[in-house]
Each structure stands twice: as structure tokens, then as C-alpha cells.
Amino acid sequence: MSTVDSDTAHPAQGPAGDTPAPSLEKRLPPLLSLIAGMVDLTGFLNLGNVFTAHITGNLVVVGALIVRGGRANPAQILAIPMFILAVAATWLLAHVSGTHGLRLLRRLLGVQFVLLTGVFIFSAITKPSAAPHGVMADIAAMLAVSAMACQFALLRLALPGAPSTAVMTGNLTNAVLSGMNTLSRHNTSTAADAARLKASLFLLIAFFGGCVAAALAVTYLGDWAWVFPVVLAGIAIGLR
């Protein structure tokens, strides 16, 4: 096979020692799913019902506003183009950096960590939850949306085979279908079904756990609840 063919078949692969370990590919998505659940619910509760991770929710809200009218939170509208711009910026950073595989993964995880740290520091200083439809809340929401856009993009760029860490509808579908194959009397289940079921359940549990933890953190800590996804983002960088 030619060099061109090899590069095409494995675009995310770098040098031999730069390929993410299989254990990292298994452990990182659930951790990122936990972070996504925390960020999504913290933003929803503190920043005027903005979905900072589940952008589909903002699309639904904007669609309803177009047809039925009503008062809109500017951040719910701005989250959509901001997500697009942040994904594009992540792609640009990845291509300009010239890195691949594990090194690219670490770099983009670092960007996510910086963005989440920015949300935490900004929120601790300005207390945007006191005015969830105000300018400070809008700024915090855009930082959080950018962090989540970076997270989703880094998986596609550095771990293209990884499942989504926020689109729980797809993960729930995979879990149900794999479970039905496992329970089928025709015994159509395969090792791939079992692995898909396990991975999907881990992601679902992690995301839901992140939502519950965020609800508790917001209840008792208010704007300081952002510290928890920051800590987890730091742990994600250090995973081996």
C-alpha cells in the first residue's frame, strides 16, 4: 500500500508513540460525558435556561420563539453561532498546530480546561446567576458553549471512533438496540453489541450523574459550582 493510502486510512494517527492508548479511549469519553452533564445543567440553572452542551435544546427554543414569539434569552440564540465558530476555531487550531493523536488530544483538552477555568473565574467574580438574562450571564454562557464545542470537536479530531459525550439520544438508542440483541431469542448478539451496550450505559450514567451533581452544586454553591467541571477537565488532561 502506498504512503498516501496509509495516511488516508488513518488520518488521526501520528508517530508510533503518539497514538492514544486503548485504555484512554475507554476512560476519557465517560469522564467528558460527566463534564458535559455538569456544564449543561450548571449553565441551564445559572445562566437563564441556556443549554451550553446540548445545543439541540437551544435550536428547539429558537424555533418556538420564531413561531410563537415571547421573550428570548439572547444567550439561547447566540449559543448556536458561537458553537459553530468554536468548532471551526478548534479545527483551525488542530490543523495549525501540526500535531496528531495523543499530542493533539492533550492540547485540545488543555484548551477546554482554560475555557472552563475562564467560566469559573468570570462567574465567581461577576455572579451572573444574579441576573441570568443579563450581559454577564451571556458572556459566561458563550465561554461555556465554546468549552463544550472544543470538547466535541477534539473527540472527532483526535479520537474519531469515540462516541458522543452529550447526544444522549444516540447513546440511549445504541444501549437499547444492543440490549435487545443481547436478549434476543435468536441470539444475534455479538461481542460488539456487548461492548456498545457497556460503553453507552457508561456515558448515560456519567452524563446523568453530572447533571445531578451540578444541581446539588448549584443549590449549595451558586456560581462557584463551575469549579467542579474545571477540576474534572484537569483530571482529563492527566489521564493515561
C-alpha positions in Angstrom: 0.0 0.0 0.0 1.3 3.5 -0.8 2.1 6.2 1.7 -0.8 8.2 0.5 -3.2 5.3 1.1 -2.0 4.8 4.6 -2.4 8.4 5.5 -5.9 8.4 4.1 -6.9 5.3 6.0 -5.6 6.7 9.4 -5.8 10.5 9.3 -5.7 10.9 13.1 -2.7 8.7 13.6 0.6 10.4 14.3 4.0 8.9 15.1 4.0 5.4 16.7 4.2 6.7 20.3 1.6 9.4 19.6 -1.4 7.1 19.3 -3.8 7.2 22.3 -3.8 4.0 24.3 -7.0 1.8 24.2 -7.4 2.4 27.9 -7.6 6.1 27.4 -10.1 5.8 24.6 -12.3 3.8 27.0 -11.9 6.1 30.1 -11.9 9.5 28.5 -15.4 9.6 27.0 -17.3 8.8 30.2 -15.3 11.5 32.0 -16.0 14.0 29.3 -19.7 13.0 29.4 -19.7 13.7 33.2 -18.2 17.1 32.5 -20.8 17.8 29.7 -23.7 16.9 32.1 -22.3 19.2 34.8 -21.7 22.1 32.3 -25.1 21.7 30.7 -27.1 21.8 33.9 -25.0 24.4 35.6 -25.5 26.7 32.6 -29.2 25.9 32.5 -29.8 26.7 36.1 -27.4 29.7 36.5 -27.4 31.3 33.0 -31.1 31.7 32.0 -32.0 28.3 30.8 -29.2 28.1 28.2 -28.1 24.7 27.0 -24.4 25.0 27.0 -23.7 21.4 25.9 -27.0 20.2 24.4 -27.2 22.7 21.5 -30.3 21.0 20.1 -32.2 22.4 23.1 -31.4 25.9 22.0 -32.5 25.2 18.5 -35.8 24.0 19.8 -36.2 27.1 21.9 -35.3 29.4 18.9 -37.8 27.6 16.7 -40.6 28.0 19.2 -39.8 31.7 19.5 -39.8 32.2 15.8 -43.3 30.8 15.5 -45.0 31.7 18.8 -42.9 34.7 19.9 -42.2 35.5 23.5 -39.2 36.8 25.5 -35.9 35.3 24.4 -32.7 35.0 26.3 -30.1 36.3 23.9 -27.7 33.6 25.0 -30.0 30.9 23.8 -29.8 32.4 20.3 -26.2 33.3 20.4 -25.2 29.8 21.6 -25.9 28.4 18.1 -23.5 30.6 16.0 -21.0 30.6 18.9 -20.9 26.8 18.9 -20.3 26.8 15.2 -17.5 29.3 15.4 -15.9 27.5 18.3 -15.9 24.2 16.5 -14.3 25.9 13.5 -11.7 27.5 15.7 -10.9 24.2 17.2 -10.4 22.6 13.8 -8.2 25.6 12.8 -6.1 25.2 15.9 -5.7 21.5 15.3 -4.5 22.0 11.8 -2.2 24.9 12.5 -0.6 23.0 15.4 0.5 20.2 13.1 0.0 17.7 15.9 -2.0 14.4 15.8 -3.3 11.7 18.0 -2.3 11.9 21.7 -0.5 15.2 21.5 -3.4 16.9 19.7 -5.8 15.3 22.3 -3.8 16.8 25.2 -3.5 20.2 23.5 -7.3 20.4 22.9 -8.1 19.1 26.4 -5.9 21.9 27.7 -7.9 24.5 25.6 -11.1 23.1 27.2 -9.6 23.4 30.6 -8.6 27.0 30.0 -12.1 27.9 28.8 -13.8 26.2 31.7 -11.4 27.9 34.1 -12.4 31.2 32.4 -16.1 30.4 33.1 -15.4 29.7 36.7 -13.3 32.8 37.4 -15.6 35.0 35.5 -18.7 33.6 37.3 -17.0 33.8 40.7 -16.2 37.5 40.2 -19.4 38.7 38.4 -22.1 36.4 39.9 -24.1 36.1 36.6 -26.7 33.9 38.3 -28.0 37.1 40.0 -29.1 38.3 36.6 -29.5 35.2 34.3 -30.7 37.3 31.4 -28.0 39.9 31.7 -24.8 40.6 29.8 -22.6 38.9 32.4 -24.6 35.7 32.1 -24.4 35.9 28.3 -20.6 36.1 28.4 -20.3 33.2 30.8 -22.7 31.2 28.6 -20.6 31.8 25.5 -17.4 30.7 27.3 -19.2 27.5 28.4 -20.5 26.8 24.9 -17.0 27.3 23.5 -15.6 24.8 26.0 -18.2 22.2 25.0 -17.7 22.9 21.3 -14.0 22.3 21.8 -14.7 19.0 23.7 -17.0 17.6 21.0 -14.5 18.7 18.2 -11.5 17.2 19.9 -13.1 13.8 20.0 -13.8 13.9 16.3 -10.3 15.2 15.5 -8.2 13.1 17.9 -10.4 10.1 18.7 -12.7 9.8 15.6 -14.1 6.5 16.8 -15.2 7.8 20.2 -19.0 8.1 20.9 -20.7 11.4 21.5 -20.4 12.7 25.1 -23.5 14.8 25.0 -26.0 13.5 22.5 -27.7 11.1 24.9 -30.5 10.3 22.5 -28.0 8.4 20.3 -26.3 6.7 23.2 -29.7 5.6 24.6 -30.7 4.2 21.2 -27.4 2.3 21.0 -27.9 0.9 24.5 -31.5 -0.2 23.8 -30.7 -1.8 20.4 -27.6 -3.6 21.8 -29.6 -4.8 24.8 -32.3 -6.1 22.6 -29.8 -8.0 20.6 -28.4 -9.5 23.8 -31.8 -10.6 25.0 -33.0 -11.8 21.6 -34.1 -15.4 21.5 -32.4 -15.7 18.1 -29.1 -15.0 19.8 -28.0 -12.4 17.3 -25.8 -10.7 20.0 -22.1 -10.2 19.2 -19.1 -9.1 21.2 -19.5 -5.7 19.5 -23.1 -5.4 20.9 -21.9 -6.1 24.4 -19.1 -3.5 24.1 -21.5 -1.0 22.6 -24.1 -1.6 25.4 -21.4 -1.2 28.1 -20.0 2.0 26.6 -23.4 3.5 26.0 -24.5 2.8 29.6 -21.3 4.3 31.0 -21.9 7.5 29.0 -25.6 7.7 30.0 -24.8 7.2 33.7 -21.9 9.7 33.6 -24.0 12.4 31.9 -26.9 11.9 34.3 -24.6 11.8 37.2 -23.0 15.1 36.1 -26.5 16.6 35.9 -27.4 15.5 39.4 -24.0 16.6 40.8 -24.4 20.0 39.1 -27.9 20.5 40.5 -26.6 19.9 44.0 -23.5 22.1 43.4 -25.7 25.0 42.2 -28.1 24.6 45.1 -25.3 24.9 47.7 -22.5 26.8 45.9 -24.3 29.0 43.3 -21.8 30.4 40.8 -18.9 28.5 42.4 -20.5 25.3 41.1 -18.3 25.8 38.0 -15.3 24.7 39.9 -16.2 21.0 39.6 -16.1 20.7 35.8 -12.8 22.6 35.9 -11.3 20.0 38.3 -12.6 17.2 36.1 -11.2 18.8 33.0 -7.8 19.0 34.7 -8.1 15.3 35.5 -9.0 14.5 31.9 -5.7 16.1 30.7 -3.7 13.8 33.1 -5.4 10.5 32.0 -3.1 7.8 30.7 
